[in-house]
């Protein structure tokens, strides 16, 4: 059943329709928030709940011109940004990462896939907020046009942010001895 039909059914009183929507997108939303706010699981849980409450409260206003996941992620992003503004949040840096950078140690070129993925996630966490948002939304296969709507900027701005994010990630990984 399409998102449009599930929303229509939920608004007509079918709670199971919302359960299907929730099941369809819960992992993507939670993953997005975890990557946006790394190492802050309690905050992520709180924002995750607030996001879904806001989705339910505003579902009547949803227009089917966008993909539903883009709509949910826009709400999640706004909730996270509100939290960040209130807390003046900074990306936490792992102590071992600081030690590695200060000592000039470079990881071996034969890192396991898991280790490489951890390095990539750390690099993503250090991206400026706008670049990280674009990168994470593209990971969710959200089109650039939708990202532009979510961030309320032009598509050229979004494309530029993605390019800078990729350049930034390549630079960080290269400094760590990982060839992207």
C-alpha positions as CSV (number, residue, x, y, z in Angstrom):
1,X,0.0,0.0,0.0
2,X,1.4,3.5,-0.9
3,X,2.2,6.1,1.7
4,X,-0.6,8.2,0.3
5,X,-3.2,5.5,1.0
6,X,-1.8,4.7,4.4
7,X,-2.0,8.4,5.4
8,X,-5.6,8.7,4.0
9,X,-6.6,5.5,5.9
10,X,-5.0,6.8,9.2
11,X,-6.7,10.1,8.9
12,X,-10.0,8.2,8.4
13,X,-9.4,6.5,11.7
14,X,-7.4,3.3,10.9
15,X,-4.6,3.2,13.5
16,X,-3.0,0.2,11.8
17,X,-2.3,2.3,8.7
18,X,0.0,4.6,10.9
19,X,1.7,1.5,12.4
20,X,2.6,0.5,8.8
21,X,4.0,4.0,8.1
22,X,5.9,3.9,11.3
23,X,7.3,0.5,10.6
24,X,8.3,1.5,7.1
25,X,10.4,4.5,8.2
26,X,11.3,4.1,11.8
27,X,14.8,2.7,11.2
28,X,15.7,5.4,8.6
29,X,14.6,8.2,10.9
30,X,16.4,6.8,13.9
31,X,19.6,6.2,11.9
32,X,19.5,9.7,10.5
33,X,19.2,11.2,13.9
34,X,22.0,9.0,15.3
35,X,24.3,10.2,12.6
36,X,23.2,13.8,13.1
37,X,23.8,13.6,16.8
38,X,26.6,11.0,17.3
39,X,27.2,9.7,20.8
40,X,24.0,11.3,22.2
41,X,21.6,8.3,22.3
42,X,19.4,9.7,25.1
43,X,19.0,13.0,23.1
44,X,18.4,11.0,19.9
45,X,15.6,9.0,21.6
46,X,13.9,12.1,22.8
47,X,14.1,13.9,19.4
48,X,13.0,10.7,17.7
49,X,9.8,10.6,19.8
50,X,9.2,14.3,19.3
51,X,9.6,13.8,15.6
52,X,6.9,11.2,15.4
53,X,4.6,13.2,17.6
54,X,5.0,16.1,15.3
55,X,4.4,13.9,12.3
56,X,1.1,12.7,13.8
57,X,0.1,16.2,14.8
58,X,0.7,17.6,11.4
59,X,-0.3,14.7,9.1
60,X,-3.4,16.6,8.0
61,X,-1.2,19.3,6.6
62,X,1.0,16.9,4.7
63,X,0.9,17.4,0.9
64,X,1.6,14.4,-1.3
65,X,3.9,16.5,-3.5
66,X,7.0,15.2,-1.6
67,X,8.2,11.8,-0.7
68,X,6.9,11.0,2.8
69,X,10.4,10.1,4.1
70,X,11.6,13.6,3.1
71,X,8.7,15.1,5.1
72,X,9.6,13.0,8.1
73,X,13.4,13.8,7.9
74,X,12.6,17.5,7.5
75,X,10.7,17.4,10.8
76,X,13.5,15.3,12.4
77,X,16.2,17.7,11.2
78,X,14.2,20.7,12.5
79,X,13.8,19.1,15.9
80,X,17.5,18.3,16.0
81,X,18.5,21.8,15.0
82,X,16.2,23.2,17.7
83,X,18.0,21.0,20.2
84,X,21.4,22.1,19.0
85,X,20.5,25.7,19.2
86,X,19.3,25.3,22.7
87,X,22.4,23.3,23.8
88,X,25.1,24.9,21.7
89,X,26.2,21.4,20.8
90,X,29.6,20.4,19.4
91,X,30.7,17.2,17.8
92,X,32.3,15.0,20.4
93,X,35.8,13.7,19.5
94,X,36.8,10.3,20.7
95,X,39.9,10.5,23.0
96,X,41.8,7.8,21.0
97,X,41.2,9.8,17.8
98,X,42.8,12.9,19.4
99,X,45.8,10.7,20.5
100,X,46.1,9.3,17.0
101,X,46.0,12.8,15.4
102,X,48.5,14.3,17.9
103,X,51.0,11.5,17.6
104,X,50.9,11.5,13.8
105,X,50.0,7.8,13.8
106,X,48.4,6.6,10.6
107,X,46.3,3.5,10.4
108,X,47.5,0.7,8.2
109,X,46.3,0.6,4.6
110,X,44.9,-2.9,5.3
111,X,42.2,-1.8,7.8
112,X,39.2,-4.1,8.1
113,X,36.0,-2.9,6.5
114,X,34.5,-2.3,9.9
115,X,37.4,-0.1,11.0
116,X,37.1,1.9,7.7
117,X,33.4,2.3,8.2
118,X,34.0,3.6,11.8
119,X,36.5,6.1,10.4
120,X,34.0,7.3,7.8
121,X,31.3,7.7,10.4
122,X,33.7,9.7,12.6
123,X,34.6,11.9,9.5
124,X,30.9,12.4,8.8
125,X,30.3,13.5,12.4
126,X,32.9,16.2,11.9
127,X,31.3,17.7,8.8
128,X,29.7,21.1,9.2
129,X,26.0,20.7,9.9
130,X,24.7,21.7,6.5
131,X,27.1,19.4,4.7
132,X,26.4,16.5,7.1
133,X,22.7,16.9,6.6
134,X,23.0,16.8,2.8
135,X,25.3,13.8,3.0
136,X,23.0,11.8,5.4
137,X,19.9,12.6,3.4
138,X,21.6,11.4,0.2
139,X,22.5,8.2,2.0
140,X,18.8,7.8,2.5
141,X,18.4,8.2,-1.3
142,X,16.5,11.5,-1.0
143,X,16.8,13.4,-4.2
144,X,18.7,16.7,-4.2
145,X,15.5,18.6,-5.1
146,X,13.8,17.3,-2.0
147,X,16.9,18.1,0.1
148,X,16.7,21.7,-1.2
149,X,13.1,21.9,-0.1
150,X,13.9,20.5,3.3
151,X,16.8,22.9,3.9
152,X,14.9,25.7,2.2
153,X,17.8,26.6,-0.1
154,X,18.4,26.3,-3.9
155,X,19.4,23.1,-5.5
156,X,22.7,24.7,-6.4
157,X,23.4,25.3,-2.7
158,X,22.6,21.7,-1.9
159,X,24.8,20.4,-4.7
160,X,27.6,22.7,-3.5
161,X,27.2,21.4,0.1
162,X,27.4,17.8,-1.2
163,X,30.6,18.6,-3.2
164,X,32.2,20.3,-0.1
165,X,31.1,17.3,2.1
166,X,32.7,14.9,-0.3
167,X,35.9,17.0,-0.5
168,X,36.0,17.3,3.3
169,X,35.5,13.6,3.8
170,X,38.2,12.7,1.3
171,X,40.6,15.1,3.0
172,X,39.9,13.7,6.5
173,X,40.2,10.1,5.3
174,X,43.4,10.9,3.4
175,X,44.9,12.4,6.6
176,X,44.1,9.2,8.4
177,X,45.9,7.1,5.7
178,X,42.7,5.8,4.1
179,X,42.5,6.3,0.4
180,X,38.8,7.0,-0.6
